């Protein structure tokens, strides 16, 4: 199992438990490109052109609803795990 598969599995099993750094790594490994940051919000673009704004939670974790938005746009990701 690759690191990408492990992170994707972690995100699928517990979107609210993923660290912000792991979420950024997962985005990069999935082909998303970091565009810019305005204040605390980072703007990422998918290979398909979809846009995702992410923000680190107070506890250093990714916000669960943002991870879920990524998973919805990622598509058939659960087939890879």
C-alpha positions as CSV (number, residue, x, y, z in Angstrom):
1,X,0.0,0.0,0.0
2,X,1.5,3.4,-1.1
3,X,1.6,6.5,1.1
4,X,-1.0,8.0,-1.1
5,X,-3.4,5.1,-0.6
6,X,-2.8,5.2,3.2
7,X,-3.6,8.9,3.3
8,X,-6.6,8.5,1.1
9,X,-7.9,5.7,3.3
10,X,-7.3,7.8,6.4
11,X,-9.3,10.6,4.8
12,X,-12.2,8.3,3.8
13,X,-12.3,6.6,7.3
14,X,-12.2,9.8,9.3
15,X,-12.3,13.1,7.4
16,X,-12.3,15.1,10.7
17,X,-9.2,13.4,12.0
18,X,-6.8,14.3,9.2
19,X,-4.1,16.7,10.0
20,X,-3.8,19.8,7.9
21,X,-0.3,18.9,6.7
22,X,-1.6,15.4,5.7
23,X,-4.5,17.1,3.8
24,X,-2.1,19.3,1.9
25,X,0.1,16.2,1.0
26,X,-3.0,14.3,-0.1
27,X,-4.0,17.2,-2.4
28,X,-0.5,17.4,-3.9
29,X,-0.3,13.6,-4.4
30,X,-3.8,13.7,-6.1
31,X,-2.6,16.2,-8.7
32,X,-4.1,19.3,-7.2
33,X,-2.1,22.6,-7.6
34,X,-1.7,25.2,-4.9
35,X,-2.6,28.5,-6.5
36,X,-2.4,31.2,-3.7
37,X,-3.2,32.1,-0.2
38,X,-5.3,35.0,1.0
39,X,-5.2,35.4,4.8
40,X,-5.7,31.9,6.3
41,X,-7.4,30.4,3.2
42,X,-5.4,28.4,0.6
43,X,-6.8,28.1,-2.9
44,X,-6.2,24.8,-4.7
45,X,-7.1,23.6,-8.2
46,X,-7.8,20.1,-9.3
47,X,-6.5,18.7,-12.6
48,X,-10.1,19.1,-13.8
49,X,-10.1,22.8,-12.9
50,X,-12.3,22.4,-9.8
51,X,-11.5,25.0,-7.1
52,X,-11.2,24.2,-3.4
53,X,-10.6,26.7,-0.6
54,X,-9.0,25.2,2.5
55,X,-8.3,26.5,6.0
56,X,-6.5,25.0,8.9
57,X,-8.6,24.3,12.0
58,X,-7.7,25.6,15.4
59,X,-6.4,22.2,16.5
60,X,-4.0,21.8,13.5
61,X,-6.4,19.5,11.7
62,X,-8.1,19.8,8.4
63,X,-11.7,20.9,8.5
64,X,-13.8,17.8,7.9
65,X,-16.2,19.4,5.5
66,X,-13.3,20.5,3.3
67,X,-11.9,17.0,3.3
68,X,-15.3,15.7,2.3
69,X,-15.5,18.3,-0.5
70,X,-12.2,17.0,-1.8
71,X,-13.3,13.4,-1.6
72,X,-16.5,14.2,-3.6
73,X,-14.4,16.0,-6.3
74,X,-11.8,13.3,-6.3
75,X,-14.4,10.9,-7.5
76,X,-14.0,7.1,-7.4
77,X,-11.2,7.4,-4.8
78,X,-12.7,4.7,-2.6
79,X,-12.1,2.1,-5.4
80,X,-8.3,2.7,-5.0
81,X,-8.2,1.9,-1.3
